[in-house]
Amino acid sequence: MVELHKETDKDVRKNKMQHLGEMLTDIVMPDLETTETGSSLEINFTIGKIKHTVKQVR
């Protein structure tokens, strides 16, 4: 989070944000079963908002 906050390059920041979203998904939903629905995880921080959406197929 600190590195993400300090990053000034837009592309690097986007990559770090995506990586953080993937890590949070692994922590919050580690045994996610795939179905024909979707799920979304959204977390608001002081420095910004992270939204990670997973589309699932059986």
Backbone atoms as SQL, in Angstrom:
CREATE TABLE atoms (id INTEGER PRIMARY KEY, chain TEXT, resi INTEGER, resn TEXT, atom TEXT, x REAL, y REAL, z REAL);
INSERT INTO atoms VALUES
  (1, 'A', 1, 'MET', 'N', 0.822, -1.189, 0.000),
  (2, 'A', 1, 'MET', 'CA', 0.000, 0.000, 0.000),
  (3, 'A', 1, 'MET', 'C', 0.865, 1.252, 0.000),
  (4, 'A', 2, 'VAL', 'N', 1.958, 1.226, 0.764),
  (5, 'A', 2, 'VAL', 'CA', 2.826, 2.400, 0.831),
  (6, 'A', 2, 'VAL', 'C', 3.481, 2.644, -0.520),
  (7, 'A', 3, 'GLU', 'N', 3.972, 1.562, -1.152),
  (8, 'A', 3, 'GLU', 'CA', 4.590, 1.693, -2.472),
  (9, 'A', 3, 'GLU', 'C', 3.588, 2.208, -3.491),
  (10, 'A', 4, 'LEU', 'N', 2.374, 1.724, -3.435),
  (11, 'A', 4, 'LEU', 'CA', 1.327, 2.172, -4.351),
  (12, 'A', 4, 'LEU', 'C', 1.051, 3.661, -4.153),
  (13, 'A', 5, 'HIS', 'N', 1.012, 4.095, -2.922),
  (14, 'A', 5, 'HIS', 'CA', 0.747, 5.501, -2.614),
  (15, 'A', 5, 'HIS', 'C', 1.872, 6.415, -3.112),
  (16, 'A', 6, 'LYS', 'N', 3.105, 5.935, -3.046),
  (17, 'A', 6, 'LYS', 'CA', 4.265, 6.733, -3.450),
  (18, 'A', 6, 'LYS', 'C', 4.490, 6.741, -4.957),
  (19, 'A', 7, 'GLU', 'N', 3.938, 5.780, -5.664),
  (20, 'A', 7, 'GLU', 'CA', 4.181, 5.649, -7.109),
  (21, 'A', 7, 'GLU', 'C', 3.576, 6.819, -7.877),
  (22, 'A', 8, 'THR', 'N', 4.369, 7.377, -8.801),
  (23, 'A', 8, 'THR', 'CA', 3.898, 8.504, -9.605),
  (24, 'A', 8, 'THR', 'C', 3.617, 8.108, -11.053),
  (25, 'A', 9, 'ASP', 'N', 4.252, 7.038, -11.544),
  (26, 'A', 9, 'ASP', 'CA', 4.028, 6.577, -12.913),
  (27, 'A', 9, 'ASP', 'C', 2.658, 5.902, -13.008),
  (28, 'A', 10, 'LYS', 'N', 1.815, 6.392, -13.907),
  (29, 'A', 10, 'LYS', 'CA', 0.432, 5.917, -14.009),
  (30, 'A', 10, 'LYS', 'C', 0.351, 4.427, -14.363),
  (31, 'A', 11, 'ASP', 'N', 1.176, 3.971, -15.298),
  (32, 'A', 11, 'ASP', 'CA', 1.136, 2.560, -15.711),
  (33, 'A', 11, 'ASP', 'C', 1.632, 1.635, -14.605),
  (34, 'A', 12, 'VAL', 'N', 2.715, 2.025, -13.941),
  (35, 'A', 12, 'VAL', 'CA', 3.241, 1.206, -12.844),
  (36, 'A', 12, 'VAL', 'C', 2.233, 1.162, -11.703),
  (37, 'A', 13, 'ARG', 'N', 1.605, 2.299, -11.444),
  (38, 'A', 13, 'ARG', 'CA', 0.583, 2.358, -10.386),
  (39, 'A', 13, 'ARG', 'C', -0.587, 1.429, -10.714),
  (40, 'A', 14, 'LYS', 'N', -1.007, 1.414, -11.983),
  (41, 'A', 14, 'LYS', 'CA', -2.108, 0.545, -12.401),
  (42, 'A', 14, 'LYS', 'C', -1.736, -0.926, -12.196),
  (43, 'A', 15, 'ASN', 'N', -0.504, -1.302, -12.557),
  (44, 'A', 15, 'ASN', 'CA', -0.045, -2.679, -12.376),
  (45, 'A', 15, 'ASN', 'C', 0.005, -3.062, -10.897),
  (46, 'A', 16, 'LYS', 'N', 0.485, -2.139, -10.063),
  (47, 'A', 16, 'LYS', 'CA', 0.540, -2.412, -8.626),
  (48, 'A', 16, 'LYS', 'C', -0.861, -2.544, -8.046),
  (49, 'A', 17, 'MET', 'N', -1.791, -1.729, -8.529),
  (50, 'A', 17, 'MET', 'CA', -3.178, -1.787, -8.068),
  (51, 'A', 17, 'MET', 'C', -3.792, -3.133, -8.437),
  (52, 'A', 18, 'GLN', 'N', -3.525, -3.608, -9.661),
  (53, 'A', 18, 'GLN', 'CA', -4.047, -4.897, -10.099),
  (54, 'A', 18, 'GLN', 'C', -3.461, -6.021, -9.253),
  (55, 'A', 19, 'HIS', 'N', -2.164, -5.956, -8.997),
  (56, 'A', 19, 'HIS', 'CA', -1.507, -6.976, -8.182),
  (57, 'A', 19, 'HIS', 'C', -2.086, -7.000, -6.766),
  (58, 'A', 20, 'LEU', 'N', -2.304, -5.831, -6.186),
  (59, 'A', 20, 'LEU', 'CA', -2.893, -5.740, -4.849),
  (60, 'A', 20, 'LEU', 'C', -4.301, -6.330, -4.837),
  (61, 'A', 21, 'GLY', 'N', -5.082, -6.053, -5.880),
  (62, 'A', 21, 'GLY', 'CA', -6.426, -6.621, -5.975),
  (63, 'A', 21, 'GLY', 'C', -6.403, -8.139, -6.029),
  (64, 'A', 22, 'GLU', 'N', -5.449, -8.688, -6.771),
  (65, 'A', 22, 'GLU', 'CA', -5.322, -10.146, -6.857),
  (66, 'A', 22, 'GLU', 'C', -4.929, -10.736, -5.507),
  (67, 'A', 23, 'MET', 'N', -4.015, -10.071, -4.821),
  (68, 'A', 23, 'MET', 'CA', -3.603, -10.554, -3.498),
  (69, 'A', 23, 'MET', 'C', -4.770, -10.520, -2.522),
  (70, 'A', 24, 'LEU', 'N', -5.551, -9.436, -2.543),
  (71, 'A', 24, 'LEU', 'CA', -6.708, -9.333, -1.649),
  (72, 'A', 24, 'LEU', 'C', -7.752, -10.395, -1.961),
  (73, 'A', 25, 'THR', 'N', -7.948, -10.694, -3.240),
  (74, 'A', 25, 'THR', 'CA', -8.892, -11.738, -3.623),
  (75, 'A', 25, 'THR', 'C', -8.439, -13.087, -3.088),
  (76, 'A', 26, 'ASP', 'N', -7.129, -13.362, -3.178),
  (77, 'A', 26, 'ASP', 'CA', -6.602, -14.622, -2.652),
  (78, 'A', 26, 'ASP', 'C', -6.795, -14.726, -1.142),
  (79, 'A', 27, 'ILE', 'N', -6.720, -13.601, -0.457),
  (80, 'A', 27, 'ILE', 'CA', -6.893, -13.602, 1.003),
  (81, 'A', 27, 'ILE', 'C', -8.373, -13.705, 1.378),
  (82, 'A', 28, 'VAL', 'N', -9.213, -12.906, 0.734),
  (83, 'A', 28, 'VAL', 'CA', -10.626, -12.826, 1.108),
  (84, 'A', 28, 'VAL', 'C', -11.425, -14.007, 0.580),
  (85, 'A', 29, 'MET', 'N', -11.131, -14.447, -0.652),
  (86, 'A', 29, 'MET', 'CA', -11.902, -15.522, -1.286),
  (87, 'A', 29, 'MET', 'C', -10.965, -16.608, -1.825),
  (88, 'A', 30, 'PRO', 'N', -10.210, -17.301, -0.952),
  (89, 'A', 30, 'PRO', 'CA', -9.208, -18.258, -1.431),
  (90, 'A', 30, 'PRO', 'C', -9.792, -19.501, -2.111),
  (91, 'A', 31, 'ASP', 'N', -10.933, -19.960, -1.691),
  (92, 'A', 31, 'ASP', 'CA', -11.523, -21.183, -2.239),
  (93, 'A', 31, 'ASP', 'C', -12.711, -20.869, -3.129),
  (94, 'A', 32, 'LEU', 'N', -12.589, -19.851, -3.924),
  (95, 'A', 32, 'LEU', 'CA', -13.693, -19.402, -4.766),
  (96, 'A', 32, 'LEU', 'C', -14.027, -20.461, -5.811),
  (97, 'A', 33, 'GLU', 'N', -15.237, -20.965, -5.752),
  (98, 'A', 33, 'GLU', 'CA', -15.713, -21.937, -6.728),
  (99, 'A', 33, 'GLU', 'C', -16.245, -21.181, -7.935),
  (100, 'A', 34, 'THR', 'N', -16.007, -21.693, -9.122),
  (101, 'A', 34, 'THR', 'CA', -16.498, -21.014, -10.314),
  (102, 'A', 34, 'THR', 'C', -17.939, -21.396, -10.606),
  (103, 'A', 35, 'THR', 'N', -18.740, -20.415, -10.971),
  (104, 'A', 35, 'THR', 'CA', -20.127, -20.610, -11.360),
  (105, 'A', 35, 'THR', 'C', -20.408, -19.700, -12.542),
  (106, 'A', 36, 'GLU', 'N', -21.641, -19.607, -12.944),
  (107, 'A', 36, 'GLU', 'CA', -21.996, -18.729, -14.056),
  (108, 'A', 36, 'GLU', 'C', -22.414, -17.347, -13.568),
  (109, 'A', 37, 'THR', 'N', -21.966, -16.970, -12.409),
  (110, 'A', 37, 'THR', 'CA', -22.252, -15.651, -11.866),
  (111, 'A', 37, 'THR', 'C', -20.943, -14.878, -11.729),
  (112, 'A', 38, 'GLY', 'N', -21.032, -13.697, -11.221),
  (113, 'A', 38, 'GLY', 'CA', -19.841, -12.894, -10.998),
  (114, 'A', 38, 'GLY', 'C', -19.821, -12.371, -9.579),
  (115, 'A', 39, 'SER', 'N', -18.667, -11.984, -9.138),
  (116, 'A', 39, 'SER', 'CA', -18.564, -11.384, -7.816),
  (117, 'A', 39, 'SER', 'C', -17.631, -10.181, -7.901),
  (118, 'A', 40, 'SER', 'N', -17.804, -9.285, -6.974),
  (119, 'A', 40, 'SER', 'CA', -17.007, -8.069, -6.981),
  (120, 'A', 40, 'SER', 'C', -16.596, -7.739, -5.558),
  (121, 'A', 41, 'LEU', 'N', -15.350, -7.332, -5.413),
  (122, 'A', 41, 'LEU', 'CA', -14.821, -6.925, -4.122),
  (123, 'A', 41, 'LEU', 'C', -14.367, -5.485, -4.258),
  (124, 'A', 42, 'GLU', 'N', -14.886, -4.612, -3.420),
  (125, 'A', 42, 'GLU', 'CA', -14.522, -3.196, -3.474),
  (126, 'A', 42, 'GLU', 'C', -14.108, -2.738, -2.088),
  (127, 'A', 43, 'ILE', 'N', -12.911, -2.141, -2.019),
  (128, 'A', 43, 'ILE', 'CA', -12.387, -1.652, -0.746),
  (129, 'A', 43, 'ILE', 'C', -11.990, -0.197, -0.928),
  (130, 'A', 44, 'ASN', 'N', -12.428, 0.648, -0.019),
  (131, 'A', 44, 'ASN', 'CA', -12.093, 2.068, -0.064),
  (132, 'A', 44, 'ASN', 'C', -11.011, 2.374, 0.964),
  (133, 'A', 45, 'PHE', 'N', -9.930, 2.978, 0.487),
  (134, 'A', 45, 'PHE', 'CA', -8.846, 3.435, 1.353),
  (135, 'A', 45, 'PHE', 'C', -8.752, 4.951, 1.244),
  (136, 'A', 46, 'THR', 'N', -7.995, 5.545, 2.113),
  (137, 'A', 46, 'THR', 'CA', -7.796, 6.987, 2.079),
  (138, 'A', 46, 'THR', 'C', -7.165, 7.419, 0.758),
  (139, 'A', 47, 'ILE', 'N', -6.220, 6.619, 0.239),
  (140, 'A', 47, 'ILE', 'CA', -5.510, 6.997, -0.989),
  (141, 'A', 47, 'ILE', 'C', -6.267, 6.640, -2.253),
  (142, 'A', 48, 'GLY', 'N', -7.293, 5.844, -2.148),
  (143, 'A', 48, 'GLY', 'CA', -8.054, 5.484, -3.338),
  (144, 'A', 48, 'GLY', 'C', -8.951, 4.288, -3.095),
  (145, 'A', 49, 'LYS', 'N', -9.585, 3.848, -4.172),
  (146, 'A', 49, 'LYS', 'CA', -10.542, 2.748, -4.105),
  (147, 'A', 49, 'LYS', 'C', -10.014, 1.597, -4.957),
  (148, 'A', 50, 'ILE', 'N', -10.174, 0.388, -4.461),
  (149, 'A', 50, 'ILE', 'CA', -9.793, -0.808, -5.201),
  (150, 'A', 50, 'ILE', 'C', -11.052, -1.608, -5.475),
  (151, 'A', 51, 'LYS', 'N', -11.259, -1.953, -6.724),
  (152, 'A', 51, 'LYS', 'CA', -12.398, -2.786, -7.088),
  (153, 'A', 51, 'LYS', 'C', -11.870, -3.932, -7.935),
  (154, 'A', 52, 'HIS', 'N', -12.189, -5.134, -7.527),
  (155, 'A', 52, 'HIS', 'CA', -11.746, -6.333, -8.244),
  (156, 'A', 52, 'HIS', 'C', -12.985, -7.152, -8.577),
  (157, 'A', 53, 'THR', 'N', -13.213, -7.385, -9.859),
  (158, 'A', 53, 'THR', 'CA', -14.386, -8.141, -10.298),
  (159, 'A', 53, 'THR', 'C', -13.927, -9.458, -10.894),
  (160, 'A', 54, 'VAL', 'N', -14.636, -10.524, -10.520),
  (161, 'A', 54, 'VAL', 'CA', -14.323, -11.859, -11.015),
  (162, 'A', 54, 'VAL', 'C', -15.531, -12.379, -11.763),
  (163, 'A', 55, 'LYS', 'N', -15.364, -12.711, -13.042),
  (164, 'A', 55, 'LYS', 'CA', -16.422, -13.351, -13.819),
  (165, 'A', 55, 'LYS', 'C', -16.121, -14.839, -13.805),
  (166, 'A', 56, 'GLN', 'N', -17.118, -15.623, -13.469),
  (167, 'A', 56, 'GLN', 'CA', -16.897, -17.054, -13.266),
  (168, 'A', 56, 'GLN', 'C', -17.733, -17.879, -14.233),
  (169, 'A', 57, 'VAL', 'N', -17.146, -18.982, -14.689),
  (170, 'A', 57, 'VAL', 'CA', -17.830, -19.916, -15.579),
  (171, 'A', 57, 'VAL', 'C', -17.652, -21.319, -14.996),
  (172, 'A', 58, 'ARG', 'N', -18.728, -22.104, -14.976),
  (173, 'A', 58, 'ARG', 'CA', -18.637, -23.474, -14.456),
  (174, 'A', 58, 'ARG', 'C', -17.779, -24.332, -15.330);
